[in-house]
Amino acid sequence: MTRDPSFNGVRFEAPGPGPWEIERAHFMRPITRFAAAPFTRAMPRGFAEGSARYGLLLSHMKPAVVNGFMYSQLVVHGAPEGASGPPPKPLLWLLLRLHPGMRARIRQSRRAFEEKLWREDLDRWDRVDRPRATESNLAVQAVDPASLGTDALIAHLRRAEAHMADMVALHHRYNFAAVLPIGDYLAHVAAWTGASPGEALALLQGTTPLAKGVATEELQVLARALRESAAGREALARRGDAQATLDALAALEGDVGPATRAYLDLVRFRTVGYDVSDKTGGELPDTLVRAIRAATLDDRGDRALAARDAKERALRERVPAAHRAEFDALLREARHMCRLRDERALYTDSWGTGLARRAVLEAGRRLAAAGKVDDPEHAADLTLEELIGLLRDRREPSAAEIAGRARFRATATLADAPPWLNAPPPPPPPLDVFPAAARRASLAVETLMQAVFKESEARNSETTVRGLSINEGVYEGTARVVIDPDDFGRIQQGDVLVTRATSASFNVVLPLLGAIVTDRGGQLCHAAIVAREYGIPGVVGTREATVTIPDGARVRVDGAAGEVTIVAPAPARRAQEAAL
């Protein structure tokens, strides 16, 4: 086992040979012990099934937890364990053309493009897997953990953990159906026009409806019902206890009550992150009320969509005439598949993880009452077997040890861990080594990965952070720095969200925002997609926005320039400066 030098006083040991990269896009802090097991066993399974479906050389990403931090290693189909990348070019050339397994993958890759397998997959998602996932989630949701005896709760915890793993696997099974047509479109447009990913992706606006809110269809139905109901608008306008407002809406007769209940049923148990430590929509009633209010008034996406056609005409003119029909076809496929990216998260692991959280919190409440944990939330920092052991009267681990785990997870950041264990991998082989079908797929995946993960390298200053432009426009407003879902309650209408990264489950707060700024992510990250859908300025991949911009400061977001400037300090800081 390769050993790495200590980092920030902690020794990080690689979980195996070859390069391991820290996970920056989804887990901004250490993962809980409860979630680590279902995630690490299910993600590579679903990923490998999806990559095989499209005949990709990349088989899957192998995850591992090191000191609480999630690391992953790219695994190439047919490569030996721990290989640091594809074989040398001459050997790879022979493998691609002579190895039966490789030849089968190449044939499948060719078939994927010729037959547009992603359309078959989207049809299966709509007809089979999404309804089945919904049914499975609702079956787990129908069991109230608080009503169970100890043995029944233990059985439910096992069921919820296994269900969470199944939902994670299903999410990743659709990875390439969701994004390969988009990567293919981006790669071709860049070759034909030299356009940036941001320019090309602007033409996908309006194709990701779920980016405009969890349970978009249900939220739209509720918004329409509220516009037509004086009693509904009156109930929604009342100030005070947010849960009471939701209860009042749900109890109304006519269309508002059923629409409210349908919306809440779908958002109540979805997490706003990727871990069982992240709150669910139902735990954030104030956020839901403000999102409903905003949804009844919002038309920014409609106004922005009106400008999309002009952008499409301008970019199409830059495409050589001989390729314009192909451009039209590629754009059509990218638009057709775009919605799947958010849908697969919201109907699978976001929901399944939220249901697991509900079970874990109930176990935590019982353990707290017995003095075995200091806080019900600390139950997330136990493995499933530790949790079951404590419910069955074991005394270890102690409450103090569990509290220490929770404290570490709450305070440790990516800065406390090395970005790589062992060494970074060598660059990918030149594309000319691949046969045509595999070359197209590899280029699409490489282009896509760059668009999702590549961040800005521009230098930041004390008053300005620079990142990637994801939507035009200039907006000035109050910065709301959100590090944890507990911060969601502070977001007000028109705020500028400043966060490390967003996920599909952040969508409950998105109707409130005037602009989005993130530390992480590229032109195709979730924050970039939602900024385009809403037509609001956005800057992603700044690396340092959350540590540079004070919460409450007034900032100017220049979407076209990819810059965020602090124009006035936070009110408390202004008062301190005035006193001096």
Secondary structure, DSSP 8 states (H G I E B T S, - for coil): --EEEEETTEEEE-SSSS-EEE--SS-SS---HHHHHHHHHHHHHHHHHHHHHTT-SEEEEEEEEETTEEEEEEEETT--TT--SS--HHHHHHHHHH-HHHHHHHHHHHHHHHHTHHHHHHHHIIIIIHHHHHHHHHHHHTS-GGG--HHHHHHHHHHHHHHHHHHHHHHHHTHHHHHHHHHHHHHHHHHHH---HHHHHGGGTTS-GGGG-TTHHHHHHHHHHHHT-HHHHHHHH--S-HHHHHHHHHH-STTHHHHHHHHHHHHTT-BSSSSTTS-BGGG-HHHHHHHHHHHHH--HHHHHHHTHHHHHHHHHHHS-GGGHHHHHHHHHHHHHHTHHHHHHHHTTHHHHHHHHHHHHHHHHHHHHHTTS-SSGGGGGGS-HHHHHHHHTT---S-HHHHHHHHHHHHH--GGGS-SEES--------GGGS-HHHHHHHHHHHHHHHHHH--------SSEEE-EEEE--EEEEEEEEESSGGGGGG--TTEEEEES---GGGGGTGGGEEEEEESS--TTSHHHHHHHHHT--EEE--SSHHHHS-TT-EEEEETTTTEEEEEE--HHHHHHHHH-
